[in-house]
């Protein structure tokens, strides 16, 4: 994979986990910026590539399109095993790696889809505050559940930094925000602070989460 990749993404979004992975791998990519949850123009830009009009969307050099953040992270890590950003298929850690990657995607990240438009789940706009509060409570519960079942080492799965660490470091920045995450997931919190301080990613974190 020598030709540049094209990534549709936005600052402060889940696409930053993909950007962090590409940065650690040293892979060149073209970023097409646009907050699809807030800007119709951004949705229109990505629509020809991804009819769901969502980010992250990755266009591979041969023209193939990949979507779904967890799939992108696992694919990139597996494509470059020398970087050791994911346990190999024969490693016993592969099972918890896959479990928690899909858990973050399905049990936590997916809930944020509700918040820009609560009518997506049949709730009236007048109930928006109550729905968002309920979503945040559920997310906090899910982080606590994950924290109770992991036994982190230096990183979430032990001694090796993985894309799971990057994924959690990004998604835990969203509502109910890091303060709540630190409170409900104290074991993971120690690791994620370490991810925030990773020297290879310092510039990216500053650029893509400028308000943190």
Backbone as a printed PyTorch tensor [residue, N CA C, xyz], in Angstrom:
tensor([[[  0.8610,  -1.1860,   0.0000],
         [  0.0000,   0.0000,   0.0000],
         [  0.8960,   1.2330,   0.0000]],

        [[  1.3010,   1.7080,  -1.1670],
         [  2.2010,   2.8510,  -1.2630],
         [  1.4710,   4.1290,  -1.6650]],

        [[  0.3800,   4.0010,  -2.4090],
         [ -0.3860,   5.1820,  -2.8010],
         [ -1.1450,   5.7150,  -1.5910]],

        [[ -1.3570,   7.0390,  -1.5410],
         [ -2.0460,   7.6080,  -0.3780],
         [ -3.4740,   7.0900,  -0.2360]],

        [[ -3.8980,   6.9850,   0.9750],
         [ -5.2820,   6.6890,   1.3120],
         [ -6.0440,   8.0020,   1.3770]],

        [[ -7.3560,   7.9350,   1.2260],
         [ -8.2040,   9.1080,   1.4010],
         [ -9.1510,   8.8300,   2.5540]],

        [[ -9.0990,   9.6900,   3.5490],
         [ -9.9340,   9.5270,   4.7340],
         [-10.8780,  10.7080,   4.8650]],

        [[-12.1700,  10.4120,   4.9230],
         [-13.1720,  11.4220,   5.2590],
         [-13.2930,  11.4290,   6.7770]],

        [[-13.0430,  12.5800,   7.3800],
         [-13.0700,  12.6500,   8.8350],
         [-13.2900,  14.0640,   9.3110]],

        [[-13.1990,  14.2450,  10.6390],
         [-13.4020,  15.5650,  11.2180],
         [-12.7240,  15.6310,  12.5730]],

        [[-12.2610,  16.8220,  12.9120],
         [-11.7110,  17.0420,  14.2450],
         [-12.7630,  16.7080,  15.2970]],

        [[-12.3060,  16.1480,  16.4040],
         [-13.2090,  15.8350,  17.5010],
         [-14.1450,  14.6890,  17.2380]],

        [[-13.8550,  13.8700,  16.2170],
         [-14.7550,  12.7680,  15.8600],
         [-14.0480,  11.4210,  15.9720]],

        [[-14.7950,  10.3640,  15.7280],
         [-14.2290,   9.0250,  15.7790],
         [-13.1780,   8.7640,  14.7340]],

        [[-13.1710,   9.5620,  13.6740],
         [-12.1530,   9.3740,  12.6400],
         [-10.7600,   9.6480,  13.1630]],

        [[-10.6400,  10.3610,  14.2780],
         [ -9.3130,  10.6690,  14.8240],
         [ -8.5990,   9.3980,  15.2630]],

        [[ -9.3390,   8.3820,  15.6680],
         [ -8.6910,   7.1040,  16.0110],
         [ -8.0220,   6.4910,  14.7880]],

        [[ -8.6630,   6.6420,  13.6150],
         [ -8.0600,   6.1530,  12.3690],
         [ -6.8370,   6.9990,  12.0290]],

        [[ -6.9430,   8.3050,  12.1940],
         [ -5.7980,   9.1780,  11.9540],
         [ -4.6260,   8.8160,  12.8690]],

        [[ -4.9170,   8.5100,  14.1240],
         [ -3.8620,   8.1360,  15.0660],
         [ -3.1790,   6.8430,  14.6220]],

        [[ -3.9680,   5.8950,  14.1490],
         [ -3.4080,   4.6360,  13.6670],
         [ -2.5180,   4.8630,  12.4480]],

        [[ -3.0050,   5.6400,  11.5060],
         [ -2.2130,   5.9440,  10.3130],
         [ -0.9240,   6.6780,  10.6830]],

        [[ -1.0030,   7.5320,  11.6900],
         [  0.1820,   8.2580,  12.1490],
         [  1.2100,   7.2980,  12.7240]],

        [[  0.7810,   6.3870,  13.5760],
         [  1.7160,   5.4260,  14.1610],
         [  2.3110,   4.5040,  13.1000]],

        [[  1.5340,   4.2010,  12.0740],
         [  2.0150,   3.3340,  10.9970],
         [  2.8710,   4.0810,   9.9850]],

        [[  2.8540,   5.4070,  10.0550],
         [  3.6140,   6.1960,   9.1060],
         [  3.0640,   6.1380,   7.6910]],

        [[  1.7390,   5.9560,   7.5640],
         [  1.1090,   5.8520,   6.2480],
         [  0.5890,   7.2090,   5.7970]],

        [[  0.9120,   7.6300,   4.5760],
         [  0.3940,   8.9110,   4.0760],
         [ -1.0960,   8.7960,   3.7700]],

        [[ -1.8080,   9.8880,   4.0010],
         [ -3.2340,   9.8950,   3.6750],
         [ -3.6840,  11.3200,   3.3900]],

        [[ -4.6990,  11.4040,   2.5550],
         [ -5.3580,  12.6770,   2.2830],
         [ -6.5940,  12.7510,   3.1550]],

        [[ -6.7290,  13.8320,   3.8980],
         [ -7.8860,  14.0160,   4.7780],
         [ -8.8750,  14.9710,   4.1370]],

        [[-10.1130,  14.5050,   3.9950],
         [-11.2050,  15.3670,   3.5390],
         [-12.0430,  15.6920,   4.7630]],

        [[-11.9400,  16.9300,   5.2120],
         [-12.5160,  17.3490,   6.4870],
         [-13.9990,  17.6560,   6.3410]],

        [[-14.7740,  17.2430,   7.3440],
         [-16.1840,  17.5900,   7.3420],
         [-16.9480,  16.8940,   8.4470]],

        [[-17.5960,  17.6870,   9.3050],
         [-18.3870,  17.1450,  10.4120],
         [-19.7660,  16.7690,   9.8920]],

        [[-19.9310,  15.5250,   9.5110],
         [-21.1640,  15.0880,   8.8530],
         [-22.3890,  15.1740,   9.7480]],

        [[-22.1970,  15.1150,  11.0530],
         [-23.3360,  15.1740,  11.9640],
         [-23.8870,  16.6050,  12.0810]],

        [[-23.1110,  17.5910,  11.6000],
         [-23.5110,  18.9840,  11.7760],
         [-23.6080,  19.7770,  10.4850]],

        [[-23.0000,  19.2680,   9.3980],
         [-22.8960,  20.0750,   8.1770],
         [-23.4450,  19.2970,   6.9770]],

        [[-24.4570,  19.8490,   6.3460],
         [-25.0200,  19.2110,   5.1540],
         [-23.9830,  19.1120,   4.0460]],

        [[-23.1250,  20.1130,   3.9190],
         [-22.1010,  20.0840,   2.8790],
         [-21.1350,  18.9240,   3.0940]],

        [[-20.8130,  18.6350,   4.3400],
         [-19.9230,  17.5110,   4.6430],
         [-20.5910,  16.1870,   4.2810]],

        [[-21.8760,  16.0770,   4.5670],
         [-22.6100,  14.8610,   4.2110],
         [-22.6460,  14.6830,   2.6980]],

        [[-22.8070,  15.7810,   1.9880],
         [-22.8530,  15.7200,   0.5250],
         [-21.4910,  15.3150,  -0.0490]],

        [[-20.4050,  15.7530,   0.5920],
         [-19.0680,  15.4160,   0.0930],
         [-18.7890,  13.9260,   0.1980]],

        [[-19.2250,  13.3200,   1.2800],
         [-18.9130,  11.9030,   1.4840],
         [-19.9470,  10.9950,   0.8210]],

        [[-21.1070,  11.5110,   0.4730],
         [-22.2070,  10.6870,  -0.0480],
         [-21.8350,   9.8500,  -1.2650]],

        [[-21.0910,  10.3720,  -2.2490],
         [-20.7500,   9.5300,  -3.3970],
         [-19.8800,   8.3300,  -3.0260]],

        [[-19.1500,   8.4430,  -1.9270],
         [-18.2800,   7.3620,  -1.4770],
         [-18.9760,   6.4630,  -0.4680]],

        [[-19.7600,   7.0730,   0.4080],
         [-20.4790,   6.3270,   1.4410],
         [-21.9130,   6.8450,   1.5080]],

        [[-22.8820,   6.0970,   0.9460],
         [-24.2750,   6.5540,   0.9460],
         [-24.8530,   6.7910,   2.3460]],

        [[-24.2130,   6.2180,   3.3810],
         [-24.6610,   6.4900,   4.7440],
         [-24.3080,   7.9040,   5.1840]],

        [[-23.4100,   8.5590,   4.4270],
         [-23.0160,   9.9390,   4.6930],
         [-22.4170,  10.0970,   6.0780]],

        [[-21.5760,   9.1700,   6.4420],
         [-20.9790,   9.1650,   7.7730],
         [-19.4650,   9.0740,   7.6760]],

        [[-18.8320,   9.5130,   8.7400],
         [-17.3900,   9.3500,   8.8900],
         [-17.1390,   8.4950,  10.1320]],

        [[-15.9720,   7.8230,  10.1400],
         [-14.9200,   7.7870,   9.1360],
         [-15.2810,   6.9090,   7.9340]],

        [[-14.8450,   7.3650,   6.7860],
         [-14.9270,   6.5910,   5.5580],
         [-13.5390,   6.6120,   4.9250]],

        [[-13.0390,   5.4360,   4.5890],
         [-11.6880,   5.3160,   4.0520],
         [-11.7450,   4.8060,   2.6180]],

        [[-11.1180,   5.5440,   1.7110],
         [-11.0200,   5.1460,   0.3150],
         [ -9.6260,   4.5850,   0.0750]],

        [[ -9.5700,   3.2960,  -0.2830],
         [ -8.2940,   2.6320,  -0.5020],
         [ -7.7400,   2.9850,  -1.8770]],

        [[ -6.4270,   2.8080,  -2.0780],
         [ -5.8170,   3.2030,  -3.3490],
         [ -6.4640,   2.5830,  -4.5800]],

        [[ -6.9810,   1.3590,  -4.4620],
         [ -7.6070,   0.7100,  -5.6100],
         [ -9.0410,   1.1260,  -5.8450]],

        [[ -9.5720,   2.0170,  -5.0060],
         [-10.9340,   2.4930,  -5.1580],
         [-11.9360,   1.8320,  -4.2350]],

        [[-11.5380,   0.7950,  -3.5010],
         [-12.4510,   0.1400,  -2.5590],
         [-12.7180,   1.0460,  -1.3710]],

        [[-13.9400,   0.9910,  -0.8760],
         [-14.3490,   1.8240,   0.2530],
         [-14.4790,   0.9600,   1.4980]],

        [[-13.9500,   1.4680,   2.5960],
         [-14.1620,   0.8400,   3.8970],
         [-14.8130,   1.8420,   4.8330]],

        [[-15.7590,   1.3500,   5.6230],
         [-16.4080,   2.1560,   6.6490],
         [-16.4020,   1.3560,   7.9490]],

        [[-16.9360,   1.9280,   8.9860],
         [-17.0650,   1.3570,  10.3280],
         [-15.7100,   1.4330,  11.0400]],

        [[-15.6740,   2.2590,  12.0580],
         [-14.4150,   2.6030,  12.7070],
         [-13.6570,   1.3920,  13.2330]],

        [[-14.3390,   0.4790,  13.8950],
         [-13.6420,  -0.6890,  14.4370],
         [-13.0430,  -1.5290,  13.3250]],

        [[-13.7800,  -1.7120,  12.2310],
         [-13.2680,  -2.4790,  11.0970],
         [-12.0310,  -1.8170,  10.5070]],

        [[-12.0510,  -0.5010,  10.3810],
         [-10.9070,   0.2130,   9.8390],
         [ -9.6710,   0.0220,  10.7090]],

        [[ -9.8390,   0.1410,  12.0120],
         [ -8.7050,   0.0230,  12.9250],
         [ -8.1270,  -1.3850,  12.9080]],

        [[ -8.9930,  -2.3820,  12.9330],
         [ -8.5200,  -3.7670,  12.9050],
         [ -7.8280,  -4.0600,  11.5810]],

        [[ -8.4100,  -3.6060,  10.4840],
         [ -7.8230,  -3.8370,   9.1580],
         [ -6.4310,  -3.2310,   9.0630]],

        [[ -6.2910,  -1.9840,   9.4610],
         [ -4.9930,  -1.3160,   9.3620],
         [ -3.9560,  -1.9830,  10.2560]],

        [[ -4.3610,  -2.3550,  11.4570],
         [ -3.4190,  -3.0240,  12.3600],
         [ -2.9910,  -4.3800,  11.8070]],

        [[ -3.9400,  -5.1370,  11.2770],
         [ -3.6080,  -6.4600,  10.7300],
         [ -2.7710,  -6.3560,   9.4680]],

        [[ -2.9550,  -5.2890,   8.7110],
         [ -2.2010,  -5.1040,   7.4740],
         [ -0.7200,  -4.8380,   7.7470]],

        [[ -0.4350,  -4.3730,   8.9480],
         [  0.9460,  -4.0440,   9.3200],
         [  1.2940,  -4.7170,  10.6500]],

        [[  1.4080,  -6.0330,  10.6520],
         [  1.6620,  -6.7480,  11.9070],
         [  2.9660,  -6.3560,  12.5750]],

        [[  3.9160,  -5.8570,  11.7820],
         [  5.2050,  -5.4710,  12.3510],
         [  5.0610,  -4.3250,  13.3580]],

        [[  3.9850,  -3.5440,  13.2480],
         [  3.7640,  -2.4340,  14.1760],
         [  3.1760,  -2.8980,  15.4990]],

        [[  2.6630,  -4.1040,  15.5420],
         [  2.1400,  -4.7230,  16.7770],
         [  1.0310,  -3.8740,  17.4090]],

        [[  0.1400,  -3.3780,  16.5640],
         [ -0.9920,  -2.5990,  17.0520],
         [ -2.2410,  -3.4450,  17.2850]],

        [[ -2.1230,  -4.7520,  17.0680],
         [ -3.2090,  -5.6890,  17.3730],
         [ -2.5830,  -7.0500,  17.6180]],

        [[ -3.1390,  -7.8280,  18.5490],
         [ -2.6470,  -9.1980,  18.7310],
         [ -2.8880, -10.0140,  17.4660]],

        [[ -1.9640, -10.8720,  17.1340],
         [ -2.1340, -11.7180,  15.9490],
         [ -3.2250, -12.7590,  16.2170]],

        [[ -3.7680, -13.3650,  15.1770],
         [ -4.8930, -14.2970,  15.3560],
         [ -4.6140, -15.4680,  16.2860]],

        [[ -3.3660, -15.8860,  16.4170],
         [ -3.0440, -17.0240,  17.2900],
         [ -2.7210, -16.6000,  18.7170]],

        [[ -2.6520, -15.3150,  18.9690],
         [ -2.3550, -14.8020,  20.3130],
         [ -3.6120, -14.9210,  21.1710]],

        [[ -3.5100, -15.4430,  22.4020],
         [ -4.6940, -15.5170,  23.2710],
         [ -5.3640, -14.1580,  23.5120]],

        [[ -4.5900, -13.0730,  23.3660],
         [ -5.1730, -11.7510,  23.5620],
         [ -6.0700, -11.3240,  22.4050]],

        [[ -6.0300, -12.1000,  21.3100],
         [ -6.8690, -11.7290,  20.1580],
         [ -8.3500, -11.7590,  20.5130]],

        [[ -8.7510, -12.6920,  21.3380],
         [-10.1680, -12.8050,  21.6950],
         [-10.6510, -11.5760,  22.4670]],

        [[ -9.9900, -11.1920,  23.5690],
         [-10.4540,  -9.9710,  24.2330],
         [-10.2830,  -8.7270,  23.3720]],

        [[ -9.2720,  -8.7090,  22.5260],
         [ -9.0920,  -7.5720,  21.6170],
         [-10.3280,  -7.4090,  20.7290]],

        [[-10.7480,  -8.4720,  20.0710],
         [-11.9190,  -8.3860,  19.2050],
         [-13.1800,  -8.0870,  20.0060]],

        [[-13.2900,  -8.7160,  21.1550],
         [-14.4700,  -8.4840,  21.9930],
         [-14.6230,  -7.0020,  22.3160]],

        [[-13.5680,  -6.3830,  22.8090],
         [-13.6910,  -5.0120,  23.2750],
         [-13.6880,  -3.9990,  22.1400]],

        [[-13.0450,  -4.3100,  21.0290],
         [-13.1440,  -3.4250,  19.8720],
         [-14.5890,  -3.3250,  19.4000]],

        [[-15.2520,  -4.4720,  19.2830],
         [-16.6510,  -4.4690,  18.8300],
         [-17.5790,  -3.9280,  19.9050]],

        [[-17.2330,  -4.1250,  21.1540],
         [-18.0290,  -3.5900,  22.2560],
         [-18.0230,  -2.0610,  22.2320]],

        [[-16.8320,  -1.4710,  22.1080],
         [-16.7600,  -0.0070,  22.0610],
         [-17.5750,   0.5230,  20.8910]],

        [[-17.4870,  -0.1600,  19.7570],
         [-18.2180,   0.2730,  18.5730],
         [-19.7240,   0.1610,  18.7520]],

        [[-20.1770,  -1.0070,  19.1910],
         [-21.6220,  -1.2780,  19.1920],
         [-22.3280,  -0.8080,  20.4550]],

        [[-21.6740,  -0.9430,  21.6100],
         [-22.3430,  -0.6220,  22.8700],
         [-22.1780,   0.8330,  23.2730]],

        [[-21.1600,   1.5080,  22.7400],
         [-20.8590,   2.8720,  23.1900],
         [-20.9100,   3.8740,  22.0360]],

        [[-20.0200,   3.7160,  21.0790],
         [-19.9180,   4.6980,  19.9950],
         [-21.2420,   4.8330,  19.2410]],

        [[-21.9130,   3.7380,  19.0150],
         [-23.1490,   3.7860,  18.2270],
         [-24.2310,   4.6350,  18.8880]],

        [[-24.2020,   4.7600,  20.2020],
         [-25.2250,   5.5420,  20.8950],
         [-25.1370,   7.0240,  20.5620]],

        [[-23.9480,   7.4770,  20.1780],
         [-23.8010,   8.8980,  19.8570],
         [-24.5790,   9.2780,  18.5900]],

        [[-24.9280,   8.3050,  17.7900],
         [-25.7200,   8.5510,  16.5860],
         [-27.0960,   9.1190,  16.9270]],

        [[-27.5790,   8.8250,  18.1300],
         [-28.9100,   9.2720,  18.5390],
         [-28.9300,  10.7710,  18.8230]],

        [[-27.8650,  11.2870,  19.3690],
         [-27.9010,  12.6140,  19.9870],
         [-28.1660,  13.7740,  19.0260]],

        [[-27.6130,  13.7850,  17.8120],
         [-27.9120,  14.9260,  16.9380],
         [-29.3760,  15.0290,  16.5330]],

        [[-30.1060,  13.9050,  16.5630],
         [-31.5010,  13.9130,  16.1210],
         [-32.2410,  12.7840,  16.8320]],

        [[-32.8460,  13.0970,  17.9660],
         [-33.4990,  12.0590,  18.7700],
         [-34.7070,  11.4670,  18.0540]],

        [[-35.1720,  12.1200,  17.0010],
         [-36.2790,  11.5510,  16.2290],
         [-35.8560,  10.2470,  15.5590]],

        [[-34.5710,  10.0110,  15.4510],
         [-34.0830,   8.7580,  14.8670],
         [-34.5710,   7.5390,  15.6510]],

        [[-34.8690,   7.7200,  16.9360],
         [-35.3870,   6.5960,  17.7310],
         [-36.8530,   6.8170,  18.0910]],

        [[-37.4950,   7.7250,  17.3710],
         [-38.9200,   7.9540,  17.5740],
         [-39.2690,   8.8910,  18.7050]],

        [[-38.2650,   9.5570,  19.2940],
         [-38.5400,  10.4860,  20.3840],
         [-38.8310,  11.8720,  19.8200]],

        [[-39.7320,  12.6050,  20.4370],
         [-40.0010,  13.9690,  19.9740],
         [-38.8470,  14.8960,  20.3450]],

        [[-38.6840,  15.9530,  19.5820],
         [-37.6090,  16.9160,  19.8610],
         [-37.7340,  17.4910,  21.2690]],

        [[-38.9610,  17.5820,  21.7660],
         [-39.1730,  18.1210,  23.1160],
         [-38.5420,  17.2380,  24.1940]],

        [[-38.2720,  15.9790,  23.8580],
         [-37.6740,  15.0500,  24.8260],
         [-36.1670,  14.9560,  24.6820]],

        [[-35.5860,  15.8300,  23.8550],
         [-34.1730,  15.6900,  23.5270],
         [-33.2700,  15.6620,  24.7640]],

        [[-33.4590,  16.5770,  25.6910],
         [-32.5730,  16.6330,  26.8630],
         [-32.6490,  15.3450,  27.6650]],

        [[-33.8590,  14.8260,  27.8540],
         [-34.0200,  13.5950,  28.6210],
         [-33.3920,  12.4110,  27.8960]],

        [[-33.5450,  12.3640,  26.5680],
         [-32.9600,  11.2740,  25.7890],
         [-31.4440,  11.3320,  25.8550]],

        [[-30.8630,  12.5070,  25.6800],
         [-29.4020,  12.6340,  25.7350],
         [-28.8810,  12.2660,  27.1140]],

        [[-29.5780,  12.6790,  28.1630],
         [-29.1690,  12.2940,  29.5130],
         [-29.1880,  10.7730,  29.6760]],

        [[-30.2230,  10.1360,  29.1420],
         [-30.3220,   8.6770,  29.2360],
         [-29.2080,   8.0010,  28.4500]],

        [[-28.8870,   8.5410,  27.2830],
         [-27.7850,   8.0010,  26.4830],
         [-26.4790,   8.1040,  27.2590]],

        [[-26.2310,   9.2460,  27.8840],
         [-25.0030,   9.4200,  28.6490],
         [-24.9260,   8.4680,  29.8400]],

        [[-26.0560,   8.2290,  30.4750],
         [-26.0810,   7.2670,  31.5850],
         [-25.7330,   5.8650,  31.0850]],

        [[-26.2760,   5.5010,  29.9480],
         [-25.9960,   4.1770,  29.3880],
         [-24.5280,   4.0590,  29.0080]],

        [[-23.9700,   5.0950,  28.4040],
         [-22.5550,   5.0590,  28.0360],
         [-21.6820,   4.9160,  29.2790]],

        [[-21.9960,   5.6540,  30.3140],
         [-21.2210,   5.5430,  31.5580],
         [-21.3020,   4.1300,  32.1190]],

        [[-22.4850,   3.5380,  32.0780],
         [-22.6310,   2.1490,  32.5420],
         [-21.7700,   1.2000,  31.7150]],

        [[-21.7500,   1.4000,  30.4000],
         [-20.9730,   0.5160,  29.5320],
         [-19.4790,   0.6590,  29.7640]],

        [[-19.0090,   1.8770,  29.9910],
         [-17.5850,   2.0450,  30.3340],
         [-17.2690,   1.3370,  31.6420]],

        [[-18.1390,   1.4780,  32.6310],
         [-17.9080,   0.8270,  33.9220],
         [-17.8740,  -0.6900,  33.7700]],

        [[-18.7580,  -1.2210,  32.9500],
         [-18.7940,  -2.6630,  32.7110],
         [-17.4870,  -3.1420,  32.0840]],

        [[-16.9920,  -2.4040,  31.1060],
         [-15.7240,  -2.7610,  30.4650],
         [-14.5690,  -2.6800,  31.4570]],

        [[-14.5590,  -1.6300,  32.2530],
         [-13.4930,  -1.4370,  33.2330],
         [-13.4400,  -2.5790,  34.2450]],

        [[-14.6060,  -3.0710,  34.6250],
         [-14.6660,  -4.1340,  35.6220],
         [-14.1310,  -5.4590,  35.1030]],

        [[-14.0830,  -5.6220,  33.7970],
         [-13.7030,  -6.9060,  33.2110],
         [-12.3100,  -6.9190,  32.5920]],

        [[-11.7340,  -5.7640,  32.4030],
         [-10.3710,  -5.7000,  31.8960],
         [ -9.3650,  -5.7320,  33.0440]],

        [[ -8.1980,  -6.2470,  32.7500],
         [ -7.0900,  -6.2100,  33.7130],
         [ -5.9080,  -5.5540,  33.0060]],

        [[ -5.9410,  -4.2220,  32.9220],
         [ -4.9110,  -3.5360,  32.1340],
         [ -3.5140,  -3.7040,  32.7220]],

        [[ -2.5360,  -3.6380,  31.8410],
         [ -1.1530,  -3.5050,  32.2490],
         [ -0.7510,  -2.0730,  31.9610]],

        [[  0.3710,  -1.9090,  31.2830],
         [  0.7210,  -0.5580,  30.8430],
         [ -0.3260,  -0.0430,  29.8630]],

        [[ -0.8630,  -0.9530,  29.0460],
         [ -1.9110,  -0.6320,  28.0880],
         [ -3.1250,  -1.4960,  28.3980]],

        [[ -4.2070,  -1.3020,  27.6880],
         [ -5.4580,  -1.9730,  28.0550],
         [ -5.3700,  -3.4850,  27.9960]],

        [[ -4.5640,  -4.0080,  27.0620],
         [ -4.4580,  -5.4560,  26.9280],
         [ -3.1370,  -5.9970,  27.4780]],

        [[ -2.3670,  -5.1620,  28.1450],
         [ -1.1050,  -5.6460,  28.7120],
         [  0.0620,  -4.7560,  28.3590]],

        [[  1.0840,  -5.3430,  27.7580],
         [  2.3390,  -4.6370,  27.5320],
         [  2.4380,  -3.9450,  26.1740]],

        [[  1.4970,  -4.1970,  25.2760],
         [  1.5700,  -3.6600,  23.9130],
         [  0.4660,  -2.6290,  23.6700]],

        [[  0.8740,  -1.4620,  23.1820],
         [ -0.1050,  -0.4840,  22.7200],
         [ -0.8500,  -1.0510,  21.5170]],

        [[ -2.1580,  -0.9270,  21.5250],
         [ -2.9530,  -1.4410,  20.4050],
         [ -3.9600,  -0.4040,  19.9470]],

        [[ -4.6080,  -0.6950,  18.8270],
         [ -5.6420,   0.2230,  18.3460],
         [ -6.8220,   0.2850,  19.3080]],

        [[ -6.9630,  -0.6860,  20.2020],
         [ -8.0010,  -0.5950,  21.2260],
         [ -7.7290,   0.6000,  22.1360]],

        [[ -6.4710,   0.8090,  22.4980],
         [ -6.1180,   1.9680,  23.3230],
         [ -6.4660,   3.2710,  22.6020]],

        [[ -6.1490,   3.3270,  21.3120],
         [ -6.4430,   4.5290,  20.5340],
         [ -7.9490,   4.7570,  20.4400]],

        [[ -8.6890,   3.6820,  20.2330],
         [-10.1470,   3.7670,  20.0870],
         [-10.7740,   4.3040,  21.3710]],

        [[-10.3970,   3.7440,  22.4960],
         [-10.9600,   4.1950,  23.7690],
         [-10.5270,   5.6240,  24.0670]],

        [[ -9.2710,   5.9690,  23.7480],
         [ -8.7930,   7.3230,  24.0070],
         [ -9.6120,   8.3630,  23.2530]],

        [[-10.0880,   8.0190,  22.0750],
         [-10.9040,   8.9430,  21.2880],
         [-12.3600,   8.9280,  21.7350]],

        [[-12.9600,   7.7540,  21.8110],
         [-14.4030,   7.6870,  22.1030],
         [-14.7130,   8.1560,  23.5210]],

        [[-13.7830,   7.9840,  24.4500],
         [-14.0240,   8.4270,  25.8340],
         [-14.0210,   9.9480,  25.9690]],

        [[-13.6130,  10.6610,  24.9110],
         [-13.6580,  12.1220,  24.9400],
         [-15.0670,  12.6460,  24.6870]],

        [[-15.9540,  11.8100,  24.1480],
         [-17.3100,  12.2460,  23.8220],
         [-18.1870,  12.1720,  25.0700]],

        [[-19.3920,  12.7750,  24.9910],
         [-20.3090,  12.7430,  26.1180],
         [-20.5340,  11.3250,  26.6380]],

        [[-20.5510,  11.1360,  27.9480],
         [-20.5520,  12.1180,  29.0320],
         [-19.1660,  12.6520,  29.4230]],

        [[-18.2250,  12.5790,  28.5140],
         [-16.9290,  13.2420,  28.6100],
         [-15.9870,  12.5890,  29.6250]],

        [[-14.7420,  13.0410,  29.4970],
         [-13.6630,  12.3670,  30.2080],
         [-13.8260,  12.3680,  31.7330]],

        [[-14.3240,  13.4290,  32.2960],
         [-14.4680,  13.4690,  33.7570],
         [-15.3200,  12.3030,  34.2440]],

        [[-16.4010,  12.0450,  33.5420],
         [-17.2700,  10.9150,  33.9160],
         [-16.5710,   9.5890,  33.6190]],

        [[-15.8810,   9.5170,  32.4970],
         [-15.1360,   8.3030,  32.1630],
         [-14.1190,   7.9760,  33.2470]],

        [[-13.3590,   8.9710,  33.6910],
         [-12.3670,   8.7370,  34.7380],
         [-13.0310,   8.2180,  36.0150]],

        [[-14.2260,   8.7270,  36.3040],
         [-14.9120,   8.3260,  37.5360],
         [-15.4230,   6.8950,  37.4720]],

        [[-15.9740,   6.4890,  36.3270],
         [-16.6020,   5.1640,  36.2480],
         [-15.6470,   4.0840,  35.7740]],

        [[-14.5050,   4.4800,  35.1890],
         [-13.5540,   3.5040,  34.6380],
         [-12.1430,   3.8100,  35.1240]],

        [[-11.9070,   3.7290,  36.4310],
         [-10.6160,   4.1770,  36.9750],
         [ -9.4190,   3.3710,  36.4970]],

        [[ -9.5970,   2.0830,  36.2320],
         [ -8.4580,   1.2880,  35.7600],
         [ -8.0970,   1.6500,  34.3290]],

        [[ -9.0920,   1.8090,  33.4900],
         [ -8.8160,   2.2390,  32.1290],
         [ -8.3220,   3.6870,  32.0910]],

        [[ -8.7880,   4.5080,  33.0270],
         [ -8.4100,   5.9150,  33.0340],
         [ -6.9000,   6.0880,  33.1010]],

        [[ -6.2450,   5.3050,  33.9070],
         [ -4.7870,   5.4060,  34.0350],
         [ -4.1010,   5.1280,  32.7010]],

        [[ -4.5980,   4.1400,  31.9840],
         [ -4.0300,   3.7960,  30.6810],
         [ -4.2980,   4.9040,  29.6620]],

        [[ -5.5110,   5.4150,  29.6440],
         [ -5.8830,   6.4000,  28.6370],
         [ -5.1380,   7.7080,  28.8460]],

        [[ -4.8460,   8.0570,  30.0670],
         [ -3.9840,   9.2190,  30.2910],
         [ -2.6160,   8.9910,  29.6680]],

        [[ -2.1540,   7.7600,  29.7220],
         [ -0.8630,   7.4200,  29.1130],
         [ -0.9410,   7.5400,  27.5850]],

        [[ -2.0670,   7.1250,  27.0070],
         [ -2.2500,   7.2720,  25.5510],
         [ -2.2290,   8.7550,  25.1770]],

        [[ -2.8700,   9.5930,  25.9860],
         [ -2.8760,  11.0320,  25.7310],
         [ -1.4620,  11.6100,  25.7080]],

        [[ -0.5640,  10.9810,  26.4490],
         [  0.8060,  11.4950,  26.5780],
         [  1.7770,  10.8340,  25.6070]],

        [[  1.2900,   9.9350,  24.7520],
         [  2.1550,   9.2550,  23.7990],
         [  2.8360,  10.2920,  22.8920]],

        [[  4.1680,  10.3850,  22.9390],
         [  4.8640,  11.4460,  22.1850],
         [  4.5930,  11.4220,  20.6840]],

        [[  4.4220,  10.2450,  20.1060],
         [  4.2070,  10.1470,  18.6650],
         [  2.8600,  10.7100,  18.2370]],

        [[  1.9600,  10.8890,  19.1980],
         [  0.6130,  11.3580,  18.8800],
         [  0.3120,  12.7370,  19.4570]],

        [[  1.2720,  13.3260,  20.1430],
         [  1.0210,  14.5860,  20.8430],
         [  0.5090,  15.6720,  19.8960]],

        [[  1.1520,  15.8260,  18.7560],
         [  0.7390,  16.8670,  17.8060],
         [ -0.6580,  16.5950,  17.2620]],

        [[ -0.9520,  15.3280,  16.9740],
         [ -2.2770,  14.9690,  16.4590],
         [ -3.3550,  15.2690,  17.4780]],

        [[ -3.1420,  14.8660,  18.7180],
         [ -4.1520,  15.1270,  19.7510],
         [ -4.4030,  16.6210,  19.8740]],

        [[ -3.3470,  17.4260,  19.8790],
         [ -3.5230,  18.8840,  20.0130],
         [ -4.3200,  19.4610,  18.8450]],

        [[ -4.0370,  18.9570,  17.6410],
         [ -4.6970,  19.4930,  16.4620],
         [ -6.1480,  19.0520,  16.3580]],

        [[ -6.4200,  17.8000,  16.6910],
         [ -7.7400,  17.2410,  16.4310],
         [ -8.7030,  17.3570,  17.6190]],

        [[ -8.1530,  17.6150,  18.8010],
         [ -8.9940,  17.8950,  19.9730],
         [ -8.4890,  19.1910,  20.6170]],

        [[ -8.5830,  20.2940,  19.8910],
         [ -7.9560,  21.5470,  20.3730],
         [ -8.5600,  22.1150,  21.6440]],

        [[ -9.7900,  21.7330,  21.9660],
         [-10.4470,  22.3070,  23.1440],
         [-10.1870,  21.5030,  24.4090]],

        [[ -9.5310,  20.3540,  24.2810],
         [ -9.2680,  19.5190,  25.4660],
         [ -8.0540,  20.0410,  26.2360]]])
